[in-house]
Amino acid sequence: MWIYLSRKEASKFLSISIRQVDRYVSEGRIKAFKPYGGRRVLIYADSLTEENLKSPIPKFINFED
């Protein structure tokens, strides 16, 4: 089962700003999506690892491209 976090929840979990979460999403370091017809951005909790945030090429364990 997937666990999703909002941008605000993810920023609190990582102790960074919401803007920094947006940057990580745009860089591809955090996996996120917008639900159909929605404005919110939901973030996969599995992608919030220190390895993904600090490495030049993030590795996602449970995701396939």
Backbone hydrogen bonds in HBPLUS format (Angstrom, degrees):
<---DONOR---> <-ACCEPTOR-->    atom                        ^
c    i                          cat <-CA-CA->   ^        H-A-AA   ^      H-
h    n   atom  resd res      DA  || num        DHA   H-A  angle D-A-AA Bond
n    s   type  num  typ     dist DA aas  dist angle  dist       angle   num
A0045-ALA N   A0003-ILE O   2.94 MM  42  5.63 174.3  1.95 160.4 158.9     1
A0005-LEU N   A0043-ILE O   2.81 MM  38  5.08 151.2  1.89 141.1 151.0     2
A0043-ILE N   A0005-LEU O   2.78 MM  38  5.08 166.7  1.79 153.5 158.1     3
A0010-ALA N   A0006-SER O   2.95 MM   4  6.14 159.3  1.99 150.0 155.9     4
A0011-SER N   A0007-ARG O   2.93 MM   4  6.12 152.3  2.01 144.7 152.3     5
A0012-LYS N   A0008-LYS O   3.04 MM   4  6.31 153.3  2.11 146.9 153.8     6
A0013-PHE N   A0009-GLU O   2.94 MM   4  6.13 156.0  2.00 146.2 153.2     7
A0014-LEU N   A0010-ALA O   2.97 MM   4  6.15 152.8  2.04 147.4 153.7     8
A0015-SER N   A0011-SER O   2.84 MM   4  5.64 118.0  2.23 133.4 148.4     9
A0016-ILE N   A0011-SER O   3.02 MM   5  5.07 155.5  2.08 140.9 147.4    10
A0021-VAL N   A0017-SER O   3.17 MM   4  6.57 148.9  2.27 142.3 150.7    11
A0022-ASP N   A0018-ILE O   2.98 MM   4  6.36 153.9  2.05 148.6 155.6    12
A0023-ARG N   A0019-ARG O   2.99 MM   4  6.34 148.7  2.09 142.9 151.4    13
A0024-TYR N   A0020-GLN O   2.96 MM   4  6.24 159.8  2.00 150.1 154.8    14
A0025-VAL N   A0021-VAL O   2.96 MM   4  6.23 152.6  2.04 149.7 157.3    15
A0026-SER N   A0022-ASP O   2.98 MM   4  6.22 162.9  2.01 149.3 153.6    16
A0027-GLU N   A0023-ARG O   2.90 MM   4  6.10 143.7  2.03 147.2 157.6    17
A0029-ARG N   A0024-TYR O   2.87 MM   5  5.11 140.9  2.02 160.0 159.0    18
A0028-GLY N   A0025-VAL O   3.09 MM   3  5.09 146.8  2.20  99.1 109.3    19
A0044-TYR N   A0031-LYS O   3.09 MM  13  5.87 162.0  2.12 149.2 154.8    20
A0033-PHE N   A0042-LEU O   2.89 MM   9  5.50 151.7  1.97 153.6 163.0    21
A0042-LEU N   A0033-PHE O   2.84 MM   9  5.50 166.5  1.86 173.2 169.1    22
A0038-GLY N   A0035-PRO O   2.96 MM   3  5.28 156.1  2.02 139.1 135.2    23
A0047-SER N   A0044-TYR O   3.12 MM   3  5.67 155.1  2.19 112.7 119.7    24
A0048-LEU N   A0045-ALA O   3.21 MM   3  5.55 167.3  2.23 113.3 116.8    25
A0053-LEU N   A0049-THR O   3.23 MM   4  6.54 153.8  2.30 148.1 155.3    26
A0054-LYS N   A0050-GLU O   3.05 MM   4  6.12 145.0  2.18 149.1 156.6    27
A0055-SER N   A0051-GLU O   3.06 MM   4  5.74 144.4  2.19 144.8 150.7    28
